[in-house]
């Protein structure tokens, strides 16, 4: 009997073991299913995130393509359509008022340019006049044969171009010998801008003005001179530019001291390709601009721009450039400027003022690509701030501050509250969300101008100064050679772009060369 129970117990234990093994296998299968499900969920999540990221990238690329198309084929204006329409309507009204007050006939069938025109502006009085006097062909009256008496004259002026011409100045230094001894005397050699160089100061001024003011590459200038019958190679012209950069060092140093001796400076930078001698591959350097311009506060001090070159965009370069400066620095949100606004800076922290034009541009790009109503509303609110700036441009510092405190601050407070509210509903990774986040992160620096009558709402002064550099980059590759790492003395030449923009630059360079050539190049 006990044997029978033992067999039964053993059988039950076997069945229990088999069931336990079956359950264990099912648990393993269930665990595998759960792991597979978790993996698939994770893969699905990653796929959805990737799709979302790809969609944002596609949107960004489409916006970039649209922006590039506008730059190539369309207008670069950032004004809203309603602003353009308002301006066109205002222009039409002004034309109608002008026609009505001046008595001009307003025939809609006749194009305006064919109607009676206004009196044209007289030609500048400082230009030399060449008089061509024309006498009547008749020596007597064609009607009765009577004698003709002087009655007056009918005059008209025409503007003509006198083509530049090259000439050779031959200097002959007379030598004389004493009739009593062997002493020989001769006239001293006149100084030249470039020692033993064939270029006169006027020709050097023409090359520099053509390159830096008219953005003519050296190879084009070489072709122009060739058409005039003189072969001047691009390499020779480049050497002249290098030598002139050395000559202009005192001007560059004086310009630097003038720009830094003020309470407010605008700064910006742009990349340039730099080709080192013997190298086939160009590297990217930077051109930095520093602008002194207080005309908007009614200052009589002339504006000036100082340029500097650096081989990279490290923050140590603006730190070095701005070492003597104390005051307001208007710039973009480049992190390389951060140490300038730190209390640890030698000489004290600079006051940071950001650029509303830079912030607006980010929102405008979103509006152009998406026609977002939120972006349009933001642009409208920002345009109200600029309308105030247009009204107070040229007023004294104290009056500008009073208007900003009374009107701009209210608009800024309202704009901040609205942006914070809207930003909470936007995806942080969306282009509009990124634009709003940029504005809010820079808010204190963007609003500083409302508490200081000297500061500006934007950094457009620096951006305008860099246009000359950008035109030079667009038209030529010569800039790479001038800003070569092995030509450190060439960096002052960058200041020729706009540093003396209020003068006739060719005359300025010519006067400087004539005045200092005896000292700098004996």
C-alpha positions as CSV (number, residue, x, y, z in Angstrom):
1,X,0.0,0.0,0.0
2,X,2.8,2.4,0.9
3,X,4.6,1.4,-2.3
4,X,1.5,2.4,-4.3
5,X,1.4,5.8,-2.6
6,X,5.0,6.4,-3.2
7,X,4.5,5.7,-6.9
8,X,1.6,8.1,-6.9
9,X,3.5,10.8,-5.1
10,X,6.4,10.4,-7.5
11,X,4.0,10.7,-10.5
12,X,2.4,13.8,-9.0
13,X,5.9,15.4,-8.4
14,X,6.7,14.7,-12.0
15,X,3.5,16.3,-13.2
16,X,4.1,19.2,-10.9
17,X,7.6,19.6,-12.2
18,X,6.4,19.5,-15.8
19,X,3.8,22.1,-15.1
20,X,6.4,24.3,-13.3
21,X,8.7,23.9,-16.4
22,X,5.8,24.8,-18.7
23,X,5.0,27.8,-16.6
24,X,8.6,28.9,-16.6
25,X,8.7,28.6,-20.4
26,X,5.5,30.6,-20.6
27,X,7.0,33.2,-18.3
28,X,10.0,33.4,-20.5
29,X,7.9,33.7,-23.6
30,X,5.8,36.4,-21.9
31,X,9.0,38.2,-20.8
32,X,10.3,38.0,-24.3
33,X,7.0,39.3,-25.7
34,X,7.1,42.2,-23.2
35,X,10.7,43.0,-24.1
36,X,9.8,42.8,-27.8
37,X,6.9,45.1,-27.1
38,X,9.0,47.5,-25.2
39,X,11.7,47.5,-27.9
40,X,9.0,48.1,-30.6
41,X,7.6,51.0,-28.5
42,X,11.0,52.5,-28.1
43,X,11.7,52.1,-31.8
44,X,8.4,53.6,-32.6
45,X,9.1,56.6,-30.3
46,X,12.5,57.0,-31.9
47,X,11.0,56.8,-35.3
48,X,8.4,59.4,-34.4
49,X,11.0,61.7,-33.0
50,X,13.2,61.2,-36.1
51,X,10.2,62.0,-38.3
52,X,9.4,65.1,-36.3
53,X,13.1,66.1,-36.4
54,X,13.2,65.5,-40.2
55,X,10.0,67.5,-40.7
56,X,11.6,70.4,-38.7
57,X,14.7,70.1,-40.8
58,X,12.7,70.1,-44.0
59,X,10.8,73.2,-42.9
60,X,14.1,74.8,-42.0
61,X,15.7,73.9,-45.4
62,X,12.6,75.1,-47.2
63,X,12.8,78.4,-45.3
64,X,16.5,78.7,-46.2
65,X,15.8,78.0,-49.9
66,X,13.0,80.5,-49.9
67,X,15.3,83.1,-48.3
68,X,18.1,82.4,-50.8
69,X,15.6,82.7,-53.6
70,X,14.5,86.1,-52.3
71,X,18.1,87.2,-52.1
72,X,18.7,86.1,-55.7
73,X,15.5,87.0,-57.4
74,X,13.4,89.2,-55.1
75,X,13.7,92.1,-52.7
76,X,15.6,91.8,-49.5
77,X,13.3,94.3,-47.7
78,X,12.0,93.1,-44.4
79,X,8.9,95.4,-44.4
80,X,5.5,93.9,-44.1
81,X,3.2,94.0,-47.1
82,X,0.9,96.5,-45.3
83,X,3.8,98.8,-44.7
84,X,4.8,98.7,-48.3
85,X,1.2,99.3,-49.4
86,X,1.0,102.2,-47.0
87,X,4.2,103.7,-48.4
88,X,2.9,103.4,-52.0
89,X,-0.4,105.0,-51.1
90,X,1.4,107.8,-49.3
91,X,3.8,108.3,-52.3
92,X,0.8,108.4,-54.7
93,X,-0.9,111.0,-52.5
94,X,2.3,113.1,-52.4
95,X,2.6,113.0,-56.1
96,X,-1.0,114.1,-56.6
97,X,-0.5,117.0,-54.1
98,X,2.7,118.0,-55.8
99,X,1.0,118.1,-59.2
100,X,-1.9,120.1,-57.9
101,X,0.2,122.7,-56.1
102,X,2.6,123.1,-59.0
103,X,-0.1,123.4,-61.6
104,X,1.0,120.3,-63.6
105,X,-1.6,118.6,-65.6
106,X,-2.5,115.2,-64.2
107,X,-3.4,113.3,-67.3
108,X,-3.8,109.6,-66.4
109,X,-3.1,108.6,-70.0
110,X,0.4,110.2,-69.9
111,X,3.1,108.4,-67.8
112,X,4.3,110.6,-65.0
113,X,7.9,110.6,-66.2
114,X,6.6,112.1,-69.5
115,X,4.7,114.9,-67.9
116,X,6.1,118.3,-67.1
117,X,9.1,117.6,-64.8
118,X,10.3,119.6,-61.8
119,X,13.3,121.9,-62.1
120,X,16.4,119.7,-62.0
121,X,19.0,120.2,-59.3
122,X,21.8,122.5,-60.5
123,X,25.2,120.9,-61.1
124,X,27.7,121.4,-58.3
125,X,29.4,124.8,-58.3
126,X,32.8,123.4,-57.4
127,X,33.2,121.6,-60.7
128,X,35.3,123.4,-63.3
129,X,33.4,124.9,-66.2
130,X,34.4,124.8,-69.8
131,X,32.5,127.3,-72.0
132,X,31.7,126.5,-75.6
133,X,30.4,129.7,-77.2
134,X,28.3,129.2,-80.4
135,X,27.8,132.1,-82.7
136,X,24.8,132.2,-85.2
137,X,25.7,131.2,-88.7
138,X,24.1,134.3,-90.1
139,X,26.2,137.5,-90.2
140,X,23.1,139.6,-91.0
141,X,19.4,139.4,-90.5
142,X,18.0,136.5,-92.6
143,X,14.7,138.4,-93.0
144,X,15.8,141.9,-94.2
145,X,19.6,141.8,-94.3
146,X,19.9,144.3,-91.4
147,X,22.9,144.4,-89.0
148,X,22.6,142.0,-86.0
149,X,23.1,143.4,-82.5
150,X,24.0,141.4,-79.4
151,X,20.8,140.5,-77.5
152,X,21.8,137.9,-75.0
153,X,22.5,134.2,-74.8
154,X,20.7,131.0,-74.1
155,X,22.8,128.7,-71.9
156,X,22.5,125.0,-70.9
157,X,24.9,122.9,-68.8
158,X,25.9,119.3,-69.6
159,X,27.8,117.1,-67.2
160,X,30.8,115.4,-68.9
161,X,33.4,112.9,-67.7
162,X,37.1,113.7,-68.2
163,X,38.8,110.3,-68.5
164,X,41.7,109.6,-66.3
165,X,45.0,109.4,-68.1
166,X,48.4,108.1,-67.2
167,X,51.6,110.1,-67.7
168,X,55.2,109.6,-66.9
169,X,57.0,112.2,-64.7
170,X,60.7,112.2,-65.5
171,X,62.8,113.7,-62.8
172,X,66.2,114.9,-64.0
173,X,68.6,115.8,-61.1
174,X,71.1,118.2,-62.4
175,X,74.7,117.6,-61.4
176,X,77.3,120.4,-61.4
177,X,81.1,120.3,-60.9
178,X,83.3,122.9,-59.4
179,X,85.6,124.6,-61.8
180,X,88.3,125.0,-59.2
181,X,88.2,121.6,-57.4
182,X,86.8,118.2,-57.9
183,X,83.6,118.8,-55.9
184,X,80.4,117.6,-57.5
185,X,76.9,118.7,-56.4
186,X,73.5,117.5,-57.4
187,X,69.9,118.1,-56.5
188,X,68.5,115.8,-53.8
189,X,66.2,113.0,-54.9
190,X,62.5,113.7,-54.0
191,X,60.8,111.3,-51.7
192,X,58.5,108.6,-53.1
193,X,55.5,106.9,-51.4
194,X,57.2,103.5,-52.2
195,X,61.0,103.6,-52.1
196,X,62.3,103.0,-55.6
197,X,58.7,102.4,-56.8
198,X,57.4,103.6,-60.1
199,X,53.9,104.5,-58.7
200,X,53.2,108.1,-57.9
201,X,50.8,109.1,-55.1
202,X,47.9,109.8,-57.5
203,X,48.2,106.3,-59.0
204,X,48.4,104.7,-55.6
205,X,45.3,106.6,-54.5
206,X,43.5,105.4,-57.6
207,X,44.3,101.8,-56.9
208,X,43.3,101.9,-53.3
209,X,40.1,103.8,-54.0
210,X,39.2,101.4,-56.7
211,X,39.8,98.4,-54.5
212,X,38.3,99.6,-51.2
213,X,35.7,102.1,-52.2
214,X,34.6,100.9,-55.7
215,X,35.2,97.2,-54.9
216,X,37.3,96.7,-58.1
217,X,39.4,93.6,-57.9
218,X,43.1,94.1,-58.7
219,X,42.8,91.9,-61.8
220,X,40.1,94.1,-63.2
221,X,42.2,97.2,-62.5
222,X,45.1,95.5,-64.2
223,X,42.9,95.0,-67.3
224,X,41.8,98.7,-67.1
225,X,45.4,99.9,-67.1
226,X,46.2,97.5,-70.0
227,X,43.4,99.1,-72.1
228,X,45.2,102.4,-71.5
229,X,48.4,101.0,-72.9
230,X,50.2,100.2,-69.6
231,X,50.9,96.7,-68.3
232,X,50.6,96.6,-64.5
233,X,50.4,93.0,-63.3
234,X,48.1,92.0,-60.5
235,X,51.1,90.9,-58.4
236,X,52.6,94.4,-58.8
237,X,49.3,96.1,-57.8
238,X,49.1,93.7,-54.8
239,X,52.6,94.8,-53.7
240,X,51.6,98.4,-54.0
241,X,48.6,97.8,-51.7
242,X,50.8,96.1,-49.2
243,X,53.2,99.0,-49.1
244,X,50.4,101.5,-48.8
245,X,49.0,99.6,-45.8
246,X,52.4,100.3,-44.1
247,X,52.2,103.9,-45.1
248,X,48.6,104.2,-43.7
249,X,49.5,102.8,-40.3
250,X,49.6,106.2,-38.6
251,X,46.2,107.0,-40.0
252,X,44.9,103.6,-38.8
253,X,46.3,104.2,-35.3
254,X,44.8,107.7,-35.1
255,X,41.4,106.3,-36.3
256,X,41.5,103.6,-33.7
257,X,42.1,106.1,-30.9
258,X,39.3,108.3,-32.2
259,X,36.8,105.4,-32.4
260,X,37.6,104.2,-28.9
261,X,37.4,107.6,-27.4
262,X,33.6,107.7,-27.1
263,X,30.8,106.5,-24.9
264,X,29.2,104.1,-27.4
265,X,30.6,101.7,-30.0
266,X,28.8,99.4,-32.4
267,X,30.6,96.2,-33.3
268,X,30.0,93.2,-35.7
269,X,32.1,90.8,-37.7
270,X,32.0,88.9,-41.0
271,X,34.0,85.9,-42.3
272,X,36.6,86.2,-45.0
273,X,38.6,83.6,-46.9
274,X,42.3,83.8,-46.2
275,X,44.9,82.2,-48.5
276,X,48.4,81.8,-47.0
277,X,51.3,82.0,-49.4
278,X,52.1,78.6,-50.8
279,X,48.9,77.1,-49.7
280,X,46.2,75.9,-52.0
281,X,43.4,75.7,-49.5
282,X,41.9,78.9,-48.0
283,X,41.1,79.3,-44.3
284,X,38.4,81.4,-42.8
285,X,39.4,84.6,-40.9
286,X,37.2,87.4,-39.5
287,X,36.9,91.1,-40.2
288,X,35.7,93.0,-37.1
289,X,34.2,96.5,-37.4
290,X,33.9,99.1,-34.6
291,X,31.7,102.1,-35.3
292,X,31.5,105.5,-33.7
293,X,28.4,107.3,-34.8
294,X,26.4,109.6,-32.5
295,X,24.6,111.6,-35.2
296,X,21.3,110.2,-34.0
297,X,21.6,112.2,-30.8
298,X,22.5,115.4,-32.6
299,X,26.3,115.1,-32.1
300,X,28.5,117.1,-34.4
301,X,31.4,114.6,-34.0
302,X,32.1,113.0,-37.3
303,X,31.3,109.2,-37.5
304,X,34.2,106.8,-38.1
305,X,34.8,103.1,-38.6
306,X,37.8,101.0,-37.6
307,X,38.3,97.5,-39.0
308,X,40.5,94.8,-37.7
309,X,41.4,91.3,-38.9
310,X,41.8,88.1,-36.9
311,X,42.5,84.5,-38.0
312,X,39.5,83.1,-36.1
313,X,36.4,84.2,-34.1
314,X,37.7,83.7,-30.6
315,X,36.5,86.1,-28.0
316,X,40.0,87.2,-27.2
317,X,40.2,89.3,-30.3
318,X,37.3,91.8,-29.5
319,X,38.7,91.8,-25.9
320,X,42.0,93.0,-27.2
321,X,40.5,95.5,-29.7
322,X,38.2,97.0,-27.0
323,X,40.8,97.1,-24.2
324,X,40.8,100.9,-23.9
325,X,37.1,101.4,-24.4
326,X,34.7,102.2,-21.5
327,X,31.0,102.6,-22.1
328,X,28.1,101.1,-24.2
329,X,28.8,98.2,-26.6
330,X,26.1,97.5,-29.1
331,X,26.4,94.0,-30.5
332,X,24.6,90.8,-31.3
333,X,24.4,87.8,-29.0
334,X,27.8,86.3,-29.9
335,X,29.1,84.5,-26.8
336,X,32.6,85.8,-27.5
337,X,31.5,89.2,-26.1
338,X,30.4,87.7,-22.8
339,X,33.7,88.4,-21.0
340,X,33.4,92.1,-22.0
341,X,30.3,92.4,-20.0
342,X,31.8,90.6,-16.9
343,X,32.8,92.5,-13.8
344,X,36.1,90.7,-13.9
345,X,37.1,92.6,-17.1
346,X,40.1,94.8,-16.7
347,X,38.8,98.3,-16.5
348,X,35.3,97.3,-15.6
349,X,32.4,95.7,-17.5
350,X,31.0,97.2,-20.6
351,X,27.3,97.9,-20.9
352,X,25.6,95.4,-23.1
353,X,23.0,96.6,-25.6
354,X,21.5,94.1,-28.0
355,X,20.0,94.6,-31.5
356,X,16.3,94.7,-32.2
357,X,17.0,94.4,-36.0
358,X,18.7,91.1,-35.4
359,X,15.9,89.8,-33.3
360,X,13.3,91.1,-35.7
361,X,15.0,89.4,-38.6
362,X,14.6,86.0,-37.0
363,X,10.8,86.5,-36.7
364,X,10.6,88.0,-40.2
365,X,12.2,84.9,-41.7
366,X,9.5,82.8,-40.1
367,X,6.7,85.1,-41.3
368,X,8.0,85.0,-44.9
369,X,8.1,81.2,-45.0
370,X,4.9,80.4,-43.0
371,X,2.8,83.6,-43.0
372,X,2.2,83.0,-39.3
373,X,-0.3,85.4,-37.7
374,X,1.7,85.3,-34.5
375,X,4.9,86.3,-36.3
376,X,3.0,89.1,-38.1
377,X,1.7,90.4,-34.8
378,X,5.2,90.4,-33.4
379,X,6.5,92.3,-36.4
380,X,3.7,94.8,-36.0
381,X,4.5,95.4,-32.4
382,X,8.2,95.8,-33.1
383,X,7.5,98.3,-35.9
384,X,5.7,100.5,-33.4
385,X,9.0,100.7,-31.4
386,X,10.8,101.7,-34.6
387,X,8.2,104.3,-35.4
388,X,9.1,106.1,-32.1
389,X,12.8,105.9,-33.0
390,X,12.1,107.5,-36.4
391,X,10.4,110.4,-34.6
392,X,13.2,111.1,-32.1
393,X,16.2,110.6,-34.5
394,X,18.5,113.6,-34.3
395,X,17.1,114.9,-31.0
396,X,19.3,115.5,-28.0
397,X,20.0,112.6,-25.6
398,X,17.7,113.9,-22.8
399,X,14.7,114.4,-25.1
400,X,15.2,110.9,-26.6
401,X,15.3,109.4,-23.1
402,X,12.1,111.2,-22.1
403,X,10.2,110.0,-25.1
404,X,11.4,106.4,-24.6
405,X,10.5,106.4,-21.0
406,X,7.0,107.7,-21.7
407,X,6.2,105.7,-24.8
408,X,8.7,102.9,-25.6
409,X,8.7,101.4,-22.1
410,X,4.9,100.8,-22.2
411,X,5.2,99.1,-25.6
412,X,8.1,96.9,-24.4
413,X,6.2,95.8,-21.3
414,X,3.2,94.9,-23.4
415,X,5.4,93.1,-25.9
416,X,7.1,91.1,-23.2
417,X,3.9,89.9,-21.6
418,X,2.5,88.9,-25.0
419,X,5.6,87.1,-26.0
420,X,5.8,85.1,-22.8
421,X,2.2,84.1,-23.2
422,X,2.6,83.0,-26.8
423,X,5.9,81.3,-26.2
424,X,4.2,79.0,-23.7
425,X,2.0,77.7,-26.5
426,X,4.8,77.2,-29.1
427,X,7.1,74.2,-29.5
428,X,10.6,75.1,-28.3
429,X,12.0,73.4,-31.4
430,X,9.8,75.3,-33.8
431,X,11.4,78.2,-35.7
432,X,9.1,80.7,-34.2
433,X,9.6,79.2,-30.8
434,X,13.4,79.6,-31.2
435,X,13.0,83.2,-32.4
436,X,10.8,84.1,-29.4
437,X,13.2,82.3,-27.0
438,X,16.1,84.3,-28.5
439,X,14.2,87.6,-27.9
440,X,13.3,86.7,-24.3
441,X,16.8,85.5,-23.5
442,X,18.2,88.8,-24.6
443,X,15.4,90.9,-23.2
444,X,17.4,93.0,-20.7
445,X,20.0,93.9,-23.3
446,X,17.3,94.6,-25.9
447,X,15.4,96.9,-23.6
448,X,18.4,98.9,-22.3
449,X,18.1,101.5,-24.9
450,X,14.8,102.7,-23.3
451,X,16.8,103.7,-20.2
452,X,19.6,105.5,-22.0
453,X,19.1,108.3,-24.6
454,X,22.5,107.6,-26.2
455,X,22.0,103.9,-26.9
456,X,20.3,102.8,-30.2
457,X,17.5,100.3,-30.7
458,X,19.7,98.2,-33.1
459,X,23.2,97.6,-34.3
460,X,22.5,98.6,-37.9
461,X,25.4,101.1,-37.9
462,X,27.9,98.2,-37.6
463,X,26.0,96.1,-40.2
464,X,26.1,98.9,-42.7
465,X,29.8,99.4,-42.2
466,X,30.4,95.7,-43.1
467,X,28.5,96.1,-46.4
468,X,31.7,97.4,-48.1
469,X,33.6,94.3,-46.9
470,X,30.9,92.0,-48.2
471,X,30.8,93.8,-51.6
472,X,34.6,93.3,-51.7
473,X,34.3,89.6,-51.0
474,X,31.6,89.2,-53.6
475,X,33.5,90.9,-56.3
476,X,37.0,89.7,-55.7
477,X,39.3,87.0,-54.2
478,X,42.1,89.6,-53.7
479,X,41.0,90.1,-50.1
480,X,42.5,86.7,-49.3
481,X,45.9,87.8,-50.4
482,X,45.8,91.1,-48.5
483,X,44.8,89.5,-45.3
484,X,47.4,86.8,-45.5
485,X,48.8,85.5,-42.2
486,X,52.3,86.4,-43.4
487,X,51.4,90.0,-44.0
488,X,50.5,91.3,-40.5
489,X,51.2,94.9,-41.6
490,X,48.4,94.6,-44.2
491,X,45.6,94.5,-41.6
492,X,45.5,98.4,-41.3
493,X,44.5,98.4,-44.9
494,X,41.1,97.1,-43.9
495,X,40.4,100.5,-42.4
496,X,40.5,102.0,-45.9
497,X,37.1,100.4,-46.5
498,X,35.0,103.0,-44.6
499,X,37.2,104.6,-41.9
500,X,37.4,107.9,-43.8
501,X,34.0,107.7,-45.5
502,X,33.1,111.3,-45.0
503,X,36.1,112.5,-47.0
504,X,37.0,112.1,-50.6
505,X,39.1,109.1,-50.0
506,X,41.4,109.5,-53.0
507,X,42.2,113.1,-52.0
508,X,42.8,112.0,-48.4
509,X,45.2,109.2,-49.4
510,X,46.9,111.5,-51.8
511,X,47.3,114.3,-49.2
512,X,48.6,111.9,-46.6
513,X,51.1,110.3,-49.0
514,X,52.4,113.7,-50.1
515,X,52.7,114.9,-46.5
516,X,54.4,111.9,-45.0
517,X,56.2,110.2,-47.8
518,X,59.4,112.0,-47.0
519,X,59.2,110.6,-43.4
520,X,58.0,107.1,-44.1
521,X,59.9,106.4,-47.3
522,X,63.0,108.5,-47.5
